[in-house]
Amino acid sequence: MALPPAVGTATWPCCSLPLTRPFSQATRRWGRPGGEELGRLPLDDLASMPRSAGGPELLFGLSPCLLALRAARRRVARLLLQACRSGLQGQRAELLRAAEERAIPVLRPRRRELDVLCRHQVHQGVCMEVSPLRPRPWAEAEVARPGDDPQQLWLVLEGLQDPRNLGAVLRSAHFLGVDKVITSRRNSCPLTPVVSKASAGAMEVMDVFSTDDLAGFLQARARQGWLVAGTVGCPGPEIALSSKIPVTRCLDFLWDRPTLLVLGNEGSGLSRAVQASCQLLLTILPGRQLPPGLESLNVSVAAGILLHSICSQRKGFPVERRREQLLHDPQDPSASSEAARVAQHPGLSSGSEKKRQDGG
């Protein structure tokens, strides 16, 4: 279905489709995004269109779209907000406001049209037509010297192919404070909209790099003083290659120098070349005897456990602050309540600790 008449049209080089310009005058008239001015935006049936490789893609979900707008790494052709009778509130209103400020066209499709466009993914009533996001070459990454900060942590991913696994790993990495992510360019899932949605938009703001020679990258970092720590399942006779590489429980690992944590493919784990480039192998031991077929964890779950085990050693990590507070005064009920509050709101920790130190 053709787009309805509008104030003007523009084209985007990636899709060469006519696009309506936003109604900025209506927005100024009503004073805030959402509500009646949203009803003045044009309706569009948004018929499916072929998408060529390298062309525009449809980003979906509230957090991915909002973080993509904030990061401004992508070109945005148009924002699609599900038509509804009530006005927009919260993050949806912020989305509309950000689109208006950047002169991004805004359309109001119906729910069923968004469902078809997104192939029935969970879009939360929000989609954007955007340019693809790709990992940058690792040569563009700023590599600090090991002596600058002993607690640097890079996450290296070899051959992750499930977009939801990759997205979940990126979300955990961003949440726990990983500095950079390196992926293997071959046999790895690209940074697709499904990955972005599974990462809750973390993919839009993280530093993700890639390389064709992962083993060479690891060996170069090791020569510069980095520790290369691979990951394996439960130690057993099947890990014959790793017999000369020490295997350590993640809970026993001491993070005292810049580290590369390497995770492998969902099924086959690390390749021989990459595992041979590791100086140490970390493992997560099970809590019971396991039957065949359940000896390992999902890669995104394992990543979360390993990263938390390592990052909790970082000075100032919320868990460490809470432990110090409880040890300082274990009988004081206010200490435990304050520790819980700090754990929930890390941004409040510095002020709270200063107040306690000042006797307030």
FENGI-V498720 format. One record per pair of residues at least 6 apart in sequence whose ideal C-beta (glycine too) atoms are under 6 Angstrom apart, sorted by the first residue. I is the first residue (numbers start at 1). J is the second residue. Records with the same first field share a line. If there is no record, write none. Layout:
I->J + J
This chain:
1->45 + 47
3->18 + 44
4->42
6->20 + 42
7->21
8->21
9->18
10->19
12->77
14->55 + 56 + 131
15->56 + 77
19->78 + 105
20->42 + 105
21->105
22->100 + 105 + 106
23->40
24->100
26->37 + 40
27->37 + 100
30->36 + 37
33->88 + 93 + 96 + 97
34->87 + 88 + 93
35->87
41->106 + 108
43->108
44->107 + 109
46->109 + 113 + 117
56->77 + 129
57->132 + 193
58->117 + 127
59->65 + 68 + 128 + 130 + 193
60->118 + 121 + 123 + 127 + 193
61->124 + 197
62->91 + 124 + 126
63->200 + 201
64->196 + 197 + 201
65->126 + 128
66->91 + 95
67->201 + 204 + 205
68->74 + 204
69->98
71->204 + 205
74->130 + 131 + 133
75->131
76->104 + 128 + 130
77->129
78->105 + 107 + 129
79->99 + 104 + 106 + 128
80->107 + 109 + 127
81->108
82->111 + 114 + 125
83->108 + 110
88->96
99->106
114->123 + 127
133->191
135->183 + 208 + 209 + 210
136->209
138->182 + 209 + 211
141->180 + 209
146->225 + 258
150->257
151->314
152->179 + 258
153->178 + 179 + 259
154->179 + 180 + 260
155->173 + 178 + 181 + 261
156->182 + 260 + 262
157->183 + 263
158->184 + 214 + 264 + 274
159->184 + 187 + 188 + 265
160->166 + 188 + 189
161->189
162->266
163->189 + 192 + 194 + 195
164->198
165->299 + 300
166->189 + 195
167->195 + 198 + 199
168->198 + 300
169->300 + 303
170->199 + 202 + 203 + 206
171->199 + 200 + 202
172->303 + 304 + 307
173->181
174->202 + 206
176->307 + 308 + 311
177->311
180->207
181->208
182->209
183->210
184->214
185->210 + 212
191->203
195->203
196->203
211->217
214->274
215->273 + 274 + 277
218->228 + 277
219->277
221->260
222->228
226->258 + 260
227->257 + 259 + 279
228->260 + 278 + 279
229->259 + 261 + 280 + 282
230->262 + 270 + 275 + 278 + 281
231->263 + 282
232->239 + 281 + 283
233->295 + 296
234->295
235->247
242->281
245->278 + 281
246->280
247->281 + 283
248->282
249->285
250->282 + 284 + 306 + 309
253->282
255->310 + 313
263->303
264->270
266->299
284->305
312->319
318->343 + 346
321->342 + 349
322->339 + 343
325->335 + 339
326->339
329->335
342->349 + 352
